[in-house]
Amino acid sequence: IVFLSSAGGHGTDTADVDASLTKPIRFHTLAEQLAAVLEVASPVPAQARVAVAAAPLTASSGRRVLLVEDNPINRQIAIAYVTSAGHQCLTAVSGEAALEFAATEPPPDLVLMDVQMPGMDGTEATTRLRALGGAWASIPIIAMTAHAMAGTREKMLASGMTDYISKPVARDQLLGLLNQHLAEDAAMDVSTLTVLHDTLGAAPFTALVHTFRSDLQRRAGQIEAAGAALAWSDLENTAHDLAGSAGAMGATGLAETARRLMAAAQRQEVGTTKSLVAELMRLIRSTDETVARVLAGQG
């Protein structure tokens, strides 16, 4: 039994399952997990497993990256990696310093957040930054942790982080994440649509995309109405459903923002919720436009 769960969802007893995966499920991740459970060779070629880390950089250069790291050696290494990709690396030496940055400087394009820091740790700092609303509600925040283990990704996502990387930080892996989250088209992982097209075939894929686009418009109306009325339960449930379907279709930016909205609705945070609803509406429009272009290209 392989248990599928949503990040930030309610806890479930998984004592009797053989493995667990967090939605959205990626093809390679599912294939490798099934191979491990069934004790057969992985169908995913070795070179494909490192494709993300080894992929050439395509993100726009000159983006502003805030590095929150208390260890001076780790800080210097991360600065070197970030600047080698052509980005500007701003620094904060603690969670408190990150909040001071947010109060006095324009929001960065991405945050690299150390998790284990004295005083205010990375998890609390992230929660407080998200609560500021505005751009801070949707900026990618990547956790850096030396204690990655089962459940780490779920814990990081639940705290408002976008992704995480294990320490010691490997240059190729870090640059791969920067590329993924800073690319102009980071809101959509088009490769997921390619996999779905190749797996389903042209006609079923076209039908799936039409269903997804219709569902996007329906969810947009529901979230906009629930956001205006601050109907917390409706917001949480609709955001949960949207995060699942968007993630499965490769709409990573939309899925991540929907998960943050779900968490904000659970905590009944008015300012953050309103900012996230507005951001979600923008992402729904851009996702629909991207999917429409992909569909037109298939024809």
C-alpha positions as CSV (number, residue, x, y, z in Angstrom):
1,I,0.0,0.0,0.0
2,V,1.4,3.4,-1.0
3,F,-0.3,6.2,0.8
4,L,-0.9,9.5,-1.1
5,S,-1.4,12.7,1.0
6,S,-1.6,16.4,0.5
7,A,1.1,18.6,2.0
8,G,-0.2,20.4,5.0
9,G,-3.1,18.0,5.3
10,H,-4.4,16.4,8.5
11,G,-2.3,13.6,10.0
12,T,-3.2,10.1,9.1
13,D,-2.0,6.8,10.7
14,T,0.4,5.3,8.1
15,A,1.6,2.4,10.3
16,D,0.2,-0.2,8.0
17,V,1.4,1.2,4.6
18,D,4.6,0.4,2.8
19,A,5.4,3.9,1.6
20,S,3.9,7.4,1.4
21,L,4.1,10.1,-1.2
22,T,3.1,13.8,-1.0
23,K,0.9,15.3,-3.7
24,P,1.5,16.5,-6.4
25,I,2.9,13.2,-7.5
26,R,5.6,13.3,-10.2
27,F,6.0,10.5,-12.7
28,H,9.6,9.7,-11.8
29,T,8.9,9.8,-8.0
30,L,5.9,7.4,-8.3
31,A,7.8,5.1,-10.7
32,E,10.8,4.8,-8.3
33,Q,8.6,4.4,-5.2
34,L,6.6,1.6,-6.9
35,A,9.8,-0.1,-7.9
36,A,11.1,0.0,-4.4
37,V,7.9,-1.4,-2.9
38,L,7.7,-4.1,-5.5
39,E,11.4,-4.8,-5.2
40,V,12.0,-4.5,-9.0
41,A,14.5,-2.3,-10.9
42,S,13.5,1.3,-11.4
43,P,12.1,2.1,-14.9
44,V,13.6,5.6,-14.6
45,P,17.0,5.9,-16.2
46,A,19.7,7.1,-13.9
47,Q,20.4,10.2,-16.0
48,A,16.8,11.2,-15.7
49,R,16.9,11.2,-11.9
50,V,19.5,14.0,-11.9
51,A,18.0,15.9,-14.8
52,V,16.7,18.8,-12.6
53,A,20.0,19.4,-10.8
54,A,22.0,19.1,-14.0
55,A,19.7,21.1,-16.2
56,P,21.3,24.3,-17.7
57,L,20.2,27.5,-16.2
58,T,17.5,29.4,-18.0
59,A,16.3,31.7,-15.3
60,S,16.7,35.4,-15.9
61,S,19.9,36.7,-14.4
62,G,20.1,39.6,-12.0
63,R,17.3,38.5,-9.7
64,R,17.5,39.5,-6.0
65,V,17.9,36.5,-3.7
66,L,17.8,37.0,0.1
67,L,20.0,34.5,2.0
68,V,19.1,34.0,5.7
69,E,22.0,32.0,7.2
70,D,23.7,32.4,10.6
71,N,26.8,30.3,9.8
72,P,29.5,32.5,8.1
73,I,31.1,29.7,6.2
74,N,27.8,28.3,4.8
75,R,26.8,31.9,4.0
76,Q,30.0,32.6,2.0
77,I,29.6,29.3,0.0
78,A,25.9,30.0,-0.7
79,I,26.7,33.6,-1.8
80,A,29.3,32.2,-4.2
81,Y,26.8,29.8,-5.7
82,V,24.1,32.3,-6.1
83,T,26.3,35.0,-7.6
84,S,27.8,32.5,-10.0
85,A,24.4,32.3,-11.6
86,G,24.3,36.0,-12.2
87,H,22.0,36.8,-9.3
88,Q,22.4,39.4,-6.6
89,C,22.7,37.8,-3.2
90,L,21.4,39.9,-0.2
91,T,22.1,38.5,3.3
92,A,20.5,38.3,6.8
93,V,22.3,36.6,9.6
94,S,19.2,35.6,11.6
95,G,15.4,35.2,11.5
96,E,15.1,38.6,13.3
97,A,17.4,40.2,10.6
98,A,15.2,38.8,7.9
99,L,12.2,40.5,9.4
100,E,14.2,43.8,9.6
101,F,15.0,43.4,5.9
102,A,11.4,42.9,5.1
103,A,10.5,46.1,7.0
104,T,13.1,48.3,5.2
105,E,13.9,46.8,1.8
106,P,11.9,45.9,-1.3
107,P,10.8,42.2,-1.4
108,P,13.4,39.9,-3.0
109,D,12.6,37.5,-5.8
110,L,13.4,34.5,-3.7
111,V,14.5,33.6,-0.2
112,L,17.0,30.9,0.9
113,M,16.1,30.2,4.6
114,D,18.3,28.3,7.0
115,V,16.0,26.3,9.3
116,Q,18.2,25.8,12.3
117,M,19.2,29.2,13.7
118,P,19.5,30.5,17.3
119,G,16.7,32.8,18.4
120,M,14.1,32.9,15.8
121,D,14.5,29.8,13.6
122,G,13.7,29.6,9.9
123,T,10.2,28.1,10.4
124,E,9.0,31.0,12.6
125,A,10.7,33.6,10.4
126,T,8.9,32.2,7.3
127,T,5.5,32.2,9.1
128,R,6.1,35.9,10.1
129,L,7.2,36.9,6.6
130,R,4.1,35.2,5.0
131,A,1.9,37.1,7.5
132,L,3.1,40.4,6.1
133,G,1.0,39.7,3.0
134,G,1.5,41.5,-0.3
135,A,4.5,40.1,-2.3
136,W,5.7,38.2,0.8
137,A,2.7,36.0,0.6
138,S,3.9,34.4,-2.6
139,I,7.7,34.8,-2.8
140,P,9.4,31.4,-3.1
141,I,11.1,30.5,0.2
142,I,13.5,27.6,0.0
143,A,14.4,25.9,3.3
144,M,18.0,24.8,3.9
145,T,18.2,22.1,6.5
146,A,20.8,19.6,7.7
147,H,18.1,17.3,9.1
148,A,16.2,16.2,6.1
149,M,14.2,13.0,6.8
150,A,10.8,11.5,6.2
151,G,8.2,14.2,6.6
152,T,10.6,17.1,6.2
153,R,9.0,18.3,2.9
154,E,5.5,18.2,4.4
155,K,6.7,20.1,7.5
156,M,8.4,22.8,5.5
157,L,5.4,23.3,3.2
158,A,3.0,23.5,6.1
159,S,5.1,26.3,7.6
160,G,4.7,28.3,4.4
161,M,8.0,27.4,2.7
162,T,7.9,26.6,-1.0
163,D,10.6,23.9,-1.3
164,Y,13.7,22.7,0.6
165,I,17.3,21.6,0.0
166,S,19.5,19.4,2.2
167,K,22.7,20.6,3.7
168,P,25.5,20.5,2.8
169,V,24.2,22.4,-0.1
170,A,25.3,21.1,-3.5
171,R,25.9,23.7,-6.1
172,D,24.1,22.0,-9.0
173,Q,21.1,21.2,-6.8
174,L,20.9,24.8,-5.5
175,L,21.2,26.3,-9.0
176,G,18.6,23.8,-10.3
177,L,16.1,25.1,-7.6
178,L,17.0,28.7,-8.5
179,N,16.3,27.9,-12.1
180,Q,13.0,26.2,-11.2
181,H,11.7,29.0,-9.0
182,L,13.1,32.1,-10.7
183,A,12.4,31.2,-14.3
184,E,9.9,33.4,-16.0
185,D,7.6,30.4,-16.6
186,A,8.1,29.0,-13.1
187,A,4.4,28.9,-12.5
188,M,4.0,26.0,-15.0
189,D,6.1,22.9,-15.4
190,V,5.3,22.2,-19.0
191,S,7.3,18.9,-18.9
192,T,4.5,17.4,-16.8
193,L,2.0,18.2,-19.6
194,T,4.4,16.5,-22.1
195,V,4.5,13.3,-19.9
196,L,0.7,13.3,-19.6
197,H,0.3,13.7,-23.4
198,D,2.7,10.9,-24.1
199,T,1.1,8.6,-21.5
200,L,-2.6,9.3,-22.3
201,G,-2.4,9.9,-26.0
202,A,-3.6,13.0,-28.0
203,A,-7.4,12.7,-27.7
204,P,-7.6,11.8,-23.9
205,F,-5.0,14.5,-23.2
206,T,-7.0,17.1,-25.0
207,A,-10.1,16.1,-23.1
208,L,-8.2,16.3,-19.8
209,V,-6.9,19.8,-20.6
210,H,-10.4,21.0,-21.4
211,T,-11.7,19.6,-18.1
212,F,-8.8,21.2,-16.2
213,R,-9.4,24.7,-17.8
214,S,-13.1,24.5,-17.0
215,D,-12.3,23.5,-13.5
216,L,-9.9,26.4,-13.1
217,Q,-12.7,28.9,-14.0
218,R,-15.1,27.2,-11.6
219,R,-12.6,27.2,-8.8
220,A,-11.7,30.9,-9.5
221,G,-15.3,31.9,-9.0
222,Q,-15.6,29.9,-5.8
223,I,-12.4,31.2,-4.3
224,E,-13.2,34.8,-5.2
225,A,-16.6,34.6,-3.6
226,A,-15.4,32.8,-0.5
227,G,-12.5,35.3,-0.1
228,A,-14.8,38.3,-0.3
229,A,-17.0,36.7,2.4
230,L,-14.1,35.3,4.4
231,A,-15.8,32.0,4.3
232,W,-12.9,30.1,5.9
233,S,-14.1,26.5,5.5
234,D,-15.1,27.1,1.8
235,L,-11.7,28.7,1.2
236,E,-9.8,25.9,2.8
237,N,-11.7,23.1,1.0
238,T,-11.6,24.8,-2.4
239,A,-7.9,25.7,-2.1
240,H,-7.2,22.1,-1.1
241,D,-8.9,20.8,-4.2
242,L,-7.3,23.3,-6.5
243,A,-3.8,22.5,-5.1
244,G,-4.3,18.8,-5.9
245,S,-5.5,19.3,-9.5
246,A,-3.1,22.1,-10.3
247,G,-0.1,20.1,-9.0
248,A,-1.1,17.0,-11.0
249,M,-1.2,19.1,-14.2
250,G,2.2,20.7,-13.5
251,A,0.9,24.1,-12.4
252,T,3.4,24.3,-9.6
253,G,3.1,28.0,-8.8
254,L,-0.7,27.8,-8.7
255,A,-0.5,24.6,-6.5
256,E,2.0,26.2,-4.0
257,T,-0.1,29.4,-3.7
258,A,-3.3,27.3,-3.2
259,R,-1.6,25.4,-0.4
260,R,-0.6,28.7,1.3
261,L,-4.1,30.0,1.0
262,M,-5.4,26.8,2.6
263,A,-3.0,27.3,5.5
264,A,-4.0,31.0,5.8
265,A,-7.7,30.1,5.8
266,Q,-7.0,27.5,8.6
267,R,-5.4,30.2,10.7
268,Q,-8.1,32.8,9.6
269,E,-5.5,35.4,8.6
270,V,-7.4,38.1,6.9
271,G,-4.6,40.2,5.4
272,T,-2.6,37.2,4.1
273,T,-5.8,35.5,2.8
274,K,-6.8,38.6,0.7
275,S,-3.3,38.9,-0.7
276,L,-3.2,35.2,-1.6
277,V,-6.7,35.3,-3.2
278,A,-5.5,38.1,-5.5
279,E,-2.3,36.2,-6.3
280,L,-4.3,33.1,-7.0
281,M,-6.5,34.9,-9.5
282,R,-3.5,36.1,-11.4
283,L,-1.9,32.6,-11.4
284,I,-5.2,31.0,-12.6
285,R,-5.2,33.4,-15.6
286,S,-1.6,32.8,-16.5
287,T,-1.9,29.1,-16.0
288,D,-4.9,28.9,-18.3
289,E,-3.1,30.9,-20.9
290,T,-0.1,28.6,-20.8
291,V,-2.1,25.5,-21.0
292,A,-4.1,26.9,-23.9
293,R,-0.8,27.6,-25.8
294,V,0.4,24.0,-25.1
295,L,-2.9,22.6,-26.3
296,A,-2.8,24.7,-29.5
297,G,0.8,23.5,-30.1
298,Q,-0.4,19.9,-29.8
299,G,-2.9,20.5,-32.6
